Structure formats: C-alpha cells, structure tokens
Amino acid sequence: MRIPAFKVEEWMNEYEHEAVYNIAETCVDSLTVEELISLDGTNPVDFFQEVSKQKLTYGHIIGSPEFRQRIAGLYQTINEEQVLLMNGAIGANFLVLYSIIQPGDHVVAVHPTYQQLYDVPKSFGATVDLLPLRKENNYLPDMDELRSLVTKKTKCIIINNPNNPTGALMDNDTLKEIVAIAQEADAYILSDEVYRNLLQEDQHISSIVDLYEKGISTSSMSKVLSLAGLRLGWIAASPEVIHECLKHRDYTTISCGMIDDLLAVHALRNYDKILDRNLKIVRDNLAILDEWIQKEPLIHYVKPKAGTTALLHYEYPLSSEQFCLQLFQTNGAFLTPGSCFNLEGTLRIGYACATAVLRNGLEKVSEFTQTLR
C-alpha cells in the first residue's frame, strides 16, 4: 500500500515539543487528570484508590456499556449498539474507510481537510475527487460543483464539519443538500465531527448520522473534551456499517485501554461542564485573534464559525514553511504552514490554547512580521 507522508502530523511531531508558544495545537486547552476528576466534586485520591483495584484486562472489547450509552446520547437517532469505540478519531476514520472502501470505488472529499480523509481511500485503490472549499465562498462547499463530481459510482462523500483548518461550519440546510446528493447516488457520507458543538454562536447543528440513514459520524475525546491523551474516539453509524466495521476491526484492534475508557466515562458524565468551559475558551480566544488580525496589515482571514482553528492568509515573500520555521527559530512561536494542506500563502493557527499562550504567541508573530516589513 503506497501512501504519501502525512504532512501536518510530521510537522507537529518535528517541532511541537520544543515550541515556546504553541499556537498550532488543535485541541481546546487540555485538562489535567486532577481537573477532570474534580469536575463533579469527586476526590481524585478516592477515585484512583478505586481504580487501583481494577485488573488490567482487555476490558470491554467494543467499549464499555456506559461509554457507548453516553456517546449515543450525543445524537438524536441512534442507540448504544450503533456506537463503536476506537483509538481516537484517526482510528475511527481509518476503520470506516478500511471497512467500506474497495479498489475501484469512487470517493468525493472536501479539501482542505485532514489529509487522512482523502489519502487513505486513495491508498485503498479508490479514485478520489477533491471538492475545493474556497475562500470566496467562506470555505463552504459549492453544491453545483459537488453534484458535478458525484456519479452513480460514488461510494462515499467525505466531509469535515466543523472544518479543520478553516473553521467553516456547514449549517443544517447545507448538510441536507449534501444528503440529497448522496441519496441520488446511494452513497455513504462520512463526516469527521471532532469539533462538533464547539460553536461561536448558540445553535444546533445536526450530526450527519441524524440526517441520513447512510451517514457515518466519527469523533473523539480529544478536541471538544480536551482529553487527547486518552486516545479514544468512536464511530456512530447504522447497524450494517457497525457490523462491517467490527468485522474489519478484529484484524487491527482488540480493545482500547480500559483505564482510558473509565476516565472517558467520567468526562462524559460531566460533558456539559466541559463544554461550557471550552465554549468560553474558544469564544474568548477567537475575539482576541480577531482583534489581532485587524492590526496586522498583511494578514487576513475568513473568521471561523466553529472549531479551534483558523486559516490565515499572508502577503509576505516567504513560503509558508519558511515563514513558520523562521518564526519558530526566532522566538519559539509555533504555527502550521499551509503547505501541509497544499495551500501556499496560508498558515493554520490553533487558537483554543491557554489564553495567555495565545496572547503571547500572537505578540511574537507580530514582532516577527515587523521584521519582514
């Protein structure tokens, strides 16, 4: 199986641990274990005293009953039998594609998005057409263009909502249009929803699995719940898709960590508390980023509607990798080059870090851009 290097992951792996001001991170400011356990007043010492009695077996192979019940509760139309635990959303996405995509299939995927979503199906022998999300359309899909790409042979349409790296948000009307196009081709829709509910305005955006019988939702504990270290994600889909995923899962995954599952359940019991915390972070921090953008004469963007990332366009005579490397080497501020998304002249910023890190990081970017001017 041939597959290109995963550009954004290679970039993060190479530099993030040495960053002084990490404003490339895509998770909302991570919780400590103590913060997580204390959310509902539980004493961490008591909690881990109980955990210490657990035998470290494989645990529940497909995810504990309470984990799957609580994940099902995040949707409107599914039950716990339609939820399958995986090792992060990256594992969930891979398992879905491994299970439903065959050589010769046709796939349409939005771009830009997480590289896995279009390069993995291509590596499995599918023909993949990219649906460009353009700045002039606020990084939302052009429905006529989507219709022109989808054929009777299309096996799956792949979207990412809210979108990484742009922060664009497809509303329910847009999602329903995509569903109608998919129905004509009898195609699946795989929607990577790892940023779902991290919205800048109070509104309800449906999951694709609640809108379409062949909709598949993937997500994780990492972004919305600030628990990337748990390495847990899930697939929510029809019983038929879950059955197919289980068959393929047996060849790659026995179970996920039982301690991770236990901690995830505690977080899901306190989902609303974590979401309230994280909505405040993303909304306060985006206001800070937006104010900063207004003062930078050669940097502009489409203001995000959701998620934790924004795509910054710049007007300096440097490649995006040169910009990010020189910035990093000058003062330790860390951004992601747009070249990781095949979008030169852009930079991805993650603005959901600790507010002090964001402020200081943006200050360092401004110091750097002044030297360029």
C-alpha positions, 0 to 999 in steps of 0.5 A: 500500500503506497501512501504519501507522508502525512504532512501536518502530523510530521510537522507537529511531531518535528517541532511541537515539543520544543515550541515556546508558544504553541499556537498550532495545537488543535485541541481546546486547552487540555485538562489535567487528570486532577481537573477532570476528576474534580469536575463533579466534586469527586476526590481524585485520591478516592477515585484512583484508590478505586481504580487501583483495584481494577485488573488490567484486562482487555476490558470491554472489547467494543467499549464499555456499556456506559461509554457507548450509552453516553456517546449515543446520547450525543445524537438524536437517532441512534442507540448504544449498539450503533456506537463503536469505540476506537483509538481516537478519531484517526482510528475511527476514520481509518476503520470506516474507510478500511471497512467500506472502501474497495479498489475501484470505488469512487470517493468525493472529499472536501479539501482542505481537510485532514489529509487522512480523509482523502489519502487513505481511500486513495491508498485503498485503490479508490479514485478520489475527487477533491471538492475545493472549499474556497475562500470566496465562498467562506470555505463552504462547499459549492453544491453545483460543483459537488453534484458535478463530481458525484456519479452513480459510482460514488461510494462515499462523500467525505466531509469535515464539519466543523472544518479543520483548518478553516473553521467553516461550519456547514449549517443544517440546510447545507448538510441536507443538500449534501444528503440529497446528493448522496441519496441520488447516488446511494452513497455513504457520507462520512463526516469527521465531527471532532469539533462538533458543538464547539460553536461561536454562536448558540445553535444546533447543528445536526450530526450527519448520522441524524440526517441520513440513514447512510451517514457515518459520524466519527469523533473523539475525546480529544478536541471538544473534551480536551482529553487527547491523551486518552486516545479514544474516539468512536464511530456512530453509524447504522447497524450494517456499517457497525457490523462491517466495521467490527468485522474489519476491526478484529484484524487491527484492534482488540480493545482500547485501554480500559483505564482510558475508557473509565476516565472517558466515562467520567468526562462524559458524565460531566460533558456539559461542564466541559463544554461550557468551559471550552465554549468560553475558551474558544469564544474568548480566544477567537475575539482576541485573534480577531482583534489581532488580525485587524492590526496586522496589515498583511494578514487576513482571514475568513473568521471561523464559525466553529472549531479551534482553528483558523486559516490565515492568509499572508502577503509576505515573500516567504513560503509558508514553511519558511515563514513558520520555521523562521518564526519558530527559530526566532522566538519559539512561536509555533504555527502550521504552514499551509503547505501541509494542506497544499495551500501556499500563502496560508498558515493554520493557527490553533487558537483554543490554547491557554489564553495567555499562550495565545496572547503571547504567541500572537505578540511574537508573530507580530514582532516577527512580521515587523521584521519582514516589513 
